[in-house]
């Protein structure tokens, strides 16, 4: 089989296209059952971010559904000094987008400021709520979460590939859970 110059140009063009244009949309899931999403999650991996710079492993998030429809959020991790570090916040749903939340860890008296709220999109979710992938519209933030501290290597690789197809820089993922 011989390749023409145009054939090679097409292959090169496809290989250099932005990831988001050749794969999956970076959108929140269309359905999210708050009661099923609530509970204890283990972080398997995340993209580097300022607020998690001190975390080395044992990263967890607990979500509780509140009467007003928001989530209480409690994040905990183990630091380099073998100390548990925690942060408490709230997540509110985005009207008309069930998989899109906004989260804040700033004090309640600052809640009126738009800058204290960050987008938290559930972009992929197991039908049985055993794992979730959370991202942001900017693709700057990404978390792979599981109900257990361990994730099967094949599943992790699949979720990582899906994140690549959505345009996330998965080569920078920091693994904080166990992948085997």
Rosetta blueprint (number, residue, H / E / L):
1 X L
2 X L
3 X L
4 X L
5 X H
6 X H
7 X H
8 X H
9 X H
10 X H
11 X H
12 X H
13 X H
14 X H
15 X H
16 X H
17 X L
18 X L
19 X H
20 X H
21 X H
22 X H
23 X L
24 X L
25 X L
26 X L
27 X L
28 X L
29 X L
30 X L
31 X L
32 X L
33 X L
34 X H
35 X H
36 X H
37 X H
38 X L
39 X E
40 X E
41 X E
42 X E
43 X E
44 X E
45 X E
46 X E
47 X E
48 X L
49 X L
50 X H
51 X H
52 X H
53 X L
54 X L
55 X E
56 X E
57 X E
58 X E
59 X E
60 X E
61 X E
62 X E
63 X E
64 X E
65 X E
66 X L
67 X L
68 X L
69 X L
70 X L
71 X E
72 X E
73 X E
74 X E
75 X E
76 X E
77 X E
78 X E
79 X E
80 X L
81 X L
82 X L
83 X L
84 X E
85 X E
86 X E
87 X E
88 X E
89 X E
90 X E
91 X E
92 X E
93 X E
94 X E
95 X L
96 X L
97 X E
98 X E
99 X E
100 X E
101 X E
102 X E
103 X E
104 X E
105 X L
106 X L
107 X L
108 X H
109 X H
110 X H
111 X L
112 X L
113 X L
114 X H
115 X H
116 X H
117 X L
118 X E
119 X E
120 X E
121 X E
122 X E
123 X E
124 X E
125 X E
126 X L
127 X L
128 X L
129 X L
130 X L
131 X E
132 X E
133 X E
134 X E
135 X E
136 X L
137 X L
138 X L
139 X L
140 X L
141 X L
142 X E
143 X E
144 X E
145 X E
146 X E
147 X L
148 X L
149 X L
150 X E
151 X E
152 X L
153 X H
154 X H
155 X H
156 X H
157 X H
158 X H
159 X H
160 X H
161 X H
162 X H
163 X H
164 X H
165 X H
166 X L
167 X L
168 X L
169 X L
170 X H
171 X H
172 X H
173 X E
174 X E
175 X E
176 X L
177 X L
178 X E
179 X E
180 X L
